[in-house]
Amino acid sequence: MKKIFSLLIMTLCLFLAGCSDNENDSNIPELGIESSEVIFGAGGGEGSITVVVPNVTAKADKDWFTVSVSGNVVKVVASENRDVNGRTGQVILTSGNLKRTVPVTQYGLSIKTNPSEIILAGAGDEQQVEIICDIPVKVEASDSWINATQVGDTLIVKAGANEAIKTRKGTVKLSVTENVYAVISVFQDPAKPLSYDDLLGEWDFNYGEGSSVKVTLTTKTRNESFNVTGLSMPFVMKYYTNGSMEILKQDVGKSGTNTVRLCPWEVSGDGTFTWADGVGLISEPDGTRNDLIYTFVDNGVYGEKEMKGFILWMFDGSGSSVGEYKGGTSRYTYVSMEKHK
């Protein structure tokens, strides 16, 4: 009977001890987190961690952010991140024998714009571009005709009238570091586009090393081509609505029974010339309306050879090559044309 009583007493003690342990566990607070706002943009800033236990201490494991404690709030302050790569760290929280780590994240630096390309009206214009960057940027315009100013998160791009006769192009570069930048392309059409009629009349036709002769452009097919007279043989020059002109392979006249053909010519190298269709010289307008300049270059059709001029060559009735035209100047190299008012 005494043995049974002893066993009952031992069982009761164990039960009471177990109850006592459970009650003590429920009274021990955990190092809980009520809220955490510690994800930062590249510009840095201030965030916080709110804990649910008293007497917390906090430590930063990286030197790019700092921590401080006020009551149950841990303040986290991140510096600017001027690298394209993001970075992470941890806030180490302790309270008595309790410990917890909270991750801290910061994004890498980037610059974006909306839009990335603008076209300004020729008479003068202003447009706005949204800058998407957490850090103030440096603004650099490639050309003096572009005026670019940053106002907060907006870039204001201005230009006066474009008095030139072709579209002008430039850029605005936004940068924070050498490796972190964005480029905005800026285009501006002419205030008054060059017309077909602007090209009619007398021109200086320059070729070779300092040679020049007066030529006249008259209408062949309006808004499509010109008759050019003043060289050894007249020829036809194509016109494009962007103001470009092109000299192509063509028959230009007769020398006795032979046909004289304008043939695009390599000039240098092995001196290749060709009468293949589509091969020729082309030029966009340059200069101003009062001082037009055309410098002719290979139109890219021939491919393997670069044409730098043209030669007048003769062919007989069967189409066979006879030889170079001898009735006047036959070689025109490094061609340019100028018209001055």
C-alpha positions in Angstrom: 0.0 0.0 0.0 2.9 2.4 0.8 4.5 1.6 -2.5 1.3 2.4 -4.4 1.0 5.7 -2.4 4.6 6.6 -3.3 4.0 6.0 -7.0 1.0 8.3 -6.9 3.0 11.0 -5.1 5.7 10.8 -7.8 3.2 11.0 -10.6 1.5 14.0 -9.1 4.9 15.8 -8.7 5.8 15.2 -12.3 2.4 16.5 -13.5 2.8 19.7 -11.4 6.3 20.2 -12.6 5.1 19.9 -16.2 2.4 22.4 -15.7 4.8 24.8 -14.1 7.2 24.6 -17.1 4.4 25.3 -19.6 3.2 28.3 -17.6 6.8 29.7 -17.5 7.2 29.2 -21.3 4.0 31.2 -22.1 5.4 34.1 -20.1 8.7 34.4 -22.1 8.2 36.9 -25.0 9.6 36.1 -28.4 11.7 38.7 -30.3 8.8 39.3 -32.7 8.6 41.8 -35.6 5.5 43.9 -36.0 6.6 45.6 -39.2 9.7 45.9 -41.4 10.2 48.5 -44.2 13.9 48.2 -45.1 13.9 47.9 -48.9 15.6 51.0 -50.5 16.0 52.5 -53.9 19.5 53.5 -55.1 19.0 57.0 -53.7 19.0 55.6 -50.1 16.7 56.9 -47.4 15.2 56.0 -44.1 13.3 52.9 -43.1 12.2 51.2 -39.9 11.7 48.0 -38.1 9.1 47.8 -35.3 9.6 45.1 -32.7 7.3 43.8 -30.0 9.8 43.3 -27.2 11.4 46.0 -25.0 15.1 46.8 -24.5 16.2 45.8 -28.0 19.7 46.6 -29.3 20.4 46.7 -33.0 23.6 46.4 -35.1 24.2 46.8 -38.9 26.4 44.2 -40.5 27.4 46.5 -43.4 28.8 50.1 -43.5 26.4 51.4 -46.2 23.5 51.7 -43.7 23.2 52.7 -40.0 20.8 51.8 -37.3 19.5 53.4 -34.1 16.9 52.4 -31.6 14.1 54.5 -30.0 11.7 52.6 -27.9 10.5 49.6 -29.9 11.4 51.2 -33.3 14.7 50.5 -35.0 15.5 53.3 -37.6 17.5 52.2 -40.6 19.2 54.8 -42.8 20.8 53.7 -46.1 23.3 55.8 -48.1 23.2 56.3 -51.9 24.2 53.3 -54.0 26.1 54.6 -57.0 26.7 51.1 -58.4 24.6 49.4 -61.0 24.5 46.3 -58.7 22.1 46.0 -55.8 23.3 45.1 -52.3 22.1 43.4 -49.2 22.8 43.5 -45.5 21.3 42.5 -42.1 20.1 44.2 -39.0 21.0 42.1 -36.0 18.5 42.5 -33.2 19.0 41.2 -29.6 17.0 41.4 -26.4 18.4 39.5 -23.5 19.1 36.0 -24.7 16.9 36.5 -27.8 18.3 37.3 -31.2 16.9 37.9 -34.7 18.2 39.1 -38.1 16.3 41.2 -40.5 17.4 41.5 -44.2 18.1 44.9 -45.7 18.0 45.3 -49.5 19.0 48.2 -51.8 18.5 48.3 -55.5 21.3 49.1 -58.0 21.5 52.5 -59.7 19.9 53.0 -63.2 18.8 55.9 -65.3 15.8 55.6 -67.7 14.0 58.3 -69.7 10.6 58.5 -71.2 10.8 59.0 -74.1 14.3 58.2 -75.2 14.0 60.0 -78.5 12.4 63.4 -79.4 11.8 65.2 -82.7 11.6 69.0 -82.4 9.6 71.2 -84.8 11.8 73.1 -87.3 10.5 76.6 -86.3 11.6 76.1 -82.7 10.2 73.8 -80.1 10.3 72.6 -76.5 9.6 69.1 -75.2 9.7 67.4 -71.8 11.3 64.1 -70.9 10.6 62.2 -67.7 13.8 61.2 -65.8 13.6 58.0 -63.8 16.5 57.9 -61.4 16.8 58.0 -57.6 19.9 60.3 -57.7 20.3 63.8 -59.3 21.9 63.5 -62.7 24.4 65.5 -64.7 23.0 66.9 -68.0 25.2 67.3 -71.1 24.0 68.4 -74.6 26.1 67.3 -77.5 25.6 70.5 -79.5 25.1 74.2 -78.8 21.7 74.3 -80.5 20.2 72.0 -77.9 19.2 73.6 -74.6 18.6 71.0 -71.9 17.6 71.8 -68.3 16.6 69.5 -65.5 13.7 70.6 -63.3 13.0 67.9 -60.6 12.2 64.6 -62.4 11.7 66.4 -65.7 14.2 67.3 -68.5 13.2 70.3 -70.6 14.7 70.2 -74.1 14.5 73.3 -76.3 15.8 74.5 -79.6 15.4 77.6 -81.7 14.6 77.5 -85.4 16.6 75.2 -87.6 17.7 77.5 -90.5 19.8 74.7 -92.1 18.5 72.8 -95.0 18.6 69.4 -93.5 17.5 67.7 -90.3 20.0 68.2 -87.5 20.8 65.5 -84.9 22.2 65.6 -81.4 22.0 64.0 -78.0 21.5 64.8 -74.4 23.4 62.6 -72.0 22.2 62.1 -68.4 24.8 60.6 -66.1 25.6 59.9 -62.5 28.9 58.0 -62.9 31.0 57.0 -65.9 29.1 53.7 -66.2 25.6 54.8 -65.3 24.1 57.0 -67.9 21.2 57.3 -70.4 21.3 59.1 -73.8 18.3 60.9 -75.4 18.4 61.3 -79.2 17.3 64.7 -80.4 16.2 65.5 -84.0 15.0 68.7 -85.5 13.7 69.1 -89.0 14.5 72.3 -91.1 12.3 75.3 -90.5 11.8 75.4 -94.2 12.5 72.2 -96.1 14.5 72.4 -99.3 12.3 72.2 -102.4 12.9 71.1 -106.0 12.7 74.7 -107.1 15.5 75.7 -104.7 17.9 73.5 -106.7 17.2 74.9 -110.2 19.7 77.4 -111.6 23.5 77.8 -111.8 26.0 75.8 -109.7 29.7 75.4 -109.3 30.6 71.9 -110.3 33.9 71.0 -108.6 36.0 67.9 -109.4 39.5 66.6 -109.3 42.1 68.7 -107.5 40.7 72.2 -107.7 38.9 72.1 -111.1 35.6 73.8 -111.3 33.1 74.6 -114.1 29.7 76.3 -114.1 26.7 74.0 -114.7 23.0 74.7 -114.9 20.1 72.6 -113.5 16.8 72.8 -115.4 13.7 70.7 -115.1 13.7 67.3 -116.7 10.7 65.7 -114.8 9.4 68.0 -112.1 10.2 66.7 -108.5 12.0 63.7 -110.0 15.0 64.8 -112.1 17.1 67.6 -113.5 18.9 68.2 -116.8 22.5 69.2 -116.1 24.4 71.2 -118.8 27.9 72.7 -118.7 30.1 69.6 -118.8 31.6 67.9 -121.9 28.3 66.1 -122.2 24.9 66.9 -120.6 23.4 64.4 -118.2 20.4 63.7 -116.0 20.5 63.9 -112.2 17.8 62.3 -110.0 16.1 64.3 -107.3 14.6 62.9 -104.0 12.1 64.7 -101.7 14.6 64.8 -98.9 16.8 67.1 -101.1 19.2 64.4 -102.1 20.6 64.2 -105.7 22.0 61.2 -107.5 24.2 60.7 -110.6 23.6 57.2 -112.1 25.0 55.3 -115.1 23.5 56.7 -118.3 24.0 57.3 -122.0 24.7 61.0 -122.4 25.3 61.6 -126.1 27.1 60.6 -129.3 30.6 60.8 -130.6 30.4 59.9 -134.3 28.6 56.6 -134.4 29.6 55.7 -130.9 27.5 56.1 -127.8 29.0 58.1 -124.9 28.1 56.7 -121.6 28.6 58.1 -118.1 30.1 55.3 -116.0 30.6 55.4 -112.3 34.3 55.1 -111.6 36.4 53.8 -108.6 39.2 56.2 -109.5 41.7 54.7 -107.0 42.5 51.0 -106.5 42.4 49.2 -109.8 40.4 52.0 -111.4 37.3 49.9 -112.0 34.4 51.7 -113.8 31.0 50.2 -114.5 27.8 50.6 -116.5 25.8 48.3 -114.2 22.3 49.6 -113.5 21.7 51.5 -110.3 25.4 52.2 -109.5 26.3 55.8 -109.0 27.1 58.7 -106.7 24.7 60.3 -104.3 24.7 63.3 -101.9 22.5 64.9 -99.3 22.3 68.7 -99.0 24.5 70.5 -96.6 25.2 74.1 -95.7 22.5 76.7 -95.6 19.8 77.9 -98.0 22.1 80.6 -99.2 25.2 78.4 -99.5 24.2 74.9 -100.6 26.8 72.2 -100.8 26.5 68.7 -102.2 29.4 66.3 -101.8 28.9 63.1 -103.9 29.8 59.7 -102.5 29.3 56.1 -103.5 25.6 55.1 -103.4 26.4 51.6 -102.1 24.9 49.7 -105.0 28.1 48.2 -106.4 29.1 46.8 -103.1 32.7 45.6 -103.4 34.1 48.8 -105.0 33.7 52.4 -103.8 32.8 54.7 -106.6 34.5 58.2 -106.2 33.7 59.8 -109.6 32.6 59.0 -113.1 34.2 58.7 -116.5 32.8 59.3 -120.0 33.4 56.1 -122.1 32.4 55.2 -125.6 30.6 52.1 -126.9 29.9 51.0 -130.5 26.6 50.0 -132.0 27.1 46.4 -130.7 27.6 47.6 -127.2 31.4 46.8 -127.2 33.8 49.1 -125.4 35.6 51.5 -127.8 37.6 53.7 -125.4 37.6 56.9 -123.4 35.7 59.9 -124.8 38.1 62.4 -126.4 35.9 65.3 -127.3 36.4 67.1 -124.0 36.9 66.5 -120.3 36.1 62.8 -119.6 37.2 62.3 -116.0 35.3 63.8 -113.1 36.6 62.7 -109.7 35.7 63.6 -106.1 32.6 65.6 -107.3 30.9 68.3 -105.3 28.5 71.1 -106.2 27.9 74.5 -104.6 25.2 77.1 -105.1 25.6 80.5 -103.6 23.1 83.3 -103.4 
